[in-house]
Amino acid sequence: MPQFVSKLQHNTYEKGEFSDEQPRNFDNTIDLIKNFPWDQERSLTDIQLTGPSVTIQDNDLNYLKLGLYFGGKFCVYYLDKGNHLYEYHTPDLDSVSTLVSDFFTQKLDLKLFEKHFFNVGNRAHFITKNFIYRLSTWYFLTLMSLFFIYLCIILLSSINKNNSGSLFLLCLTLFIFGSFLLYASSRYFKNRQQYLQISKGNNRFSFGYNDQQIVTYNKSDVQQIIYYAGKGNSSRNLSDDVEVYFKDGSAIKISNMLISAIDLLAKFKDPADNYTVPVNFKTKNLFK
């Protein structure tokens, strides 16, 4: 039999996060499945595509994923290269061996499976994500485009009305959006070289600048996280920053323009949906 890539997903992992990914033959893949801690992780798991599982990928980018199901059963998902998802429920791991064998020999009988009618976003649960966050140039270009479009609308409106009220509105709009654009631009150029790689299930994460000053940290070394929120505690407010303080007294500041503060804090939660380190929420003005 050929060797197919197989990988693990535990209950602390997020969508697209896998570990122990490497090519394995059929026997090694079966050993991987049988040695997975199914019973230990079942109690803390919601039944869904992302969860405790073993995923196998063939050479044609078809996937077979063994996960948990209700009542102590197991669920076998099959995703073909055309993004069609199939599902089959089995009472024990012994019957899984036959399905895995058929997958390795390309003899899998899809008549046993139930086909999903909606196939949007399925592949993200099967492919490996790198969890690298950078500030894209498109962020700044989008701000510029929106400002230009709004400015054109105001200019056309003032030309059509041709009165002092429209002129005042134009000046006010230019001042407000101009100030906003200057603020956003300064933050963009300040943080555009930040690099972050972090996932929920991995205790290690990397942060730095320019790809030359990247430092790897351990989540277990974090002492406290301070989340600065703007008005309304918006998770994507331009003023939101996250300060991460370590037990050795050092600290880093991660811009919310790089990753949403709420999304970042979720990386430090345990399976019971609790923060694993103290988190303080503070507020400050948008323009500083």
Secondary structure, DSSP 8 states (H G I E B T S, - for coil): ---EEEEEE-TT--TT--EEEEEE-HHHHHHHHHTS-HHHHHTT--SSSSSSEEEEE-TTS-EEEEEE-GGG-EEEEEE-TT--EEEEEESSSHHHHHHHHHHHTT---GGGSEE-S--SS-GGGTS----EEE--HHHHHHHHHHHHHHHHHHHHHHHHH-SHHHHHHHHHHHHHHHHHHHHHHHHHHHHTTEEEE--SS-SEEEEEETTTS-EEEEGGGEEEEEEEE-GGG-TT-TT-EEEEEETTS-EEEEETTTS-HHHHHHTTB-TTS-BSS-EEEEE--S--
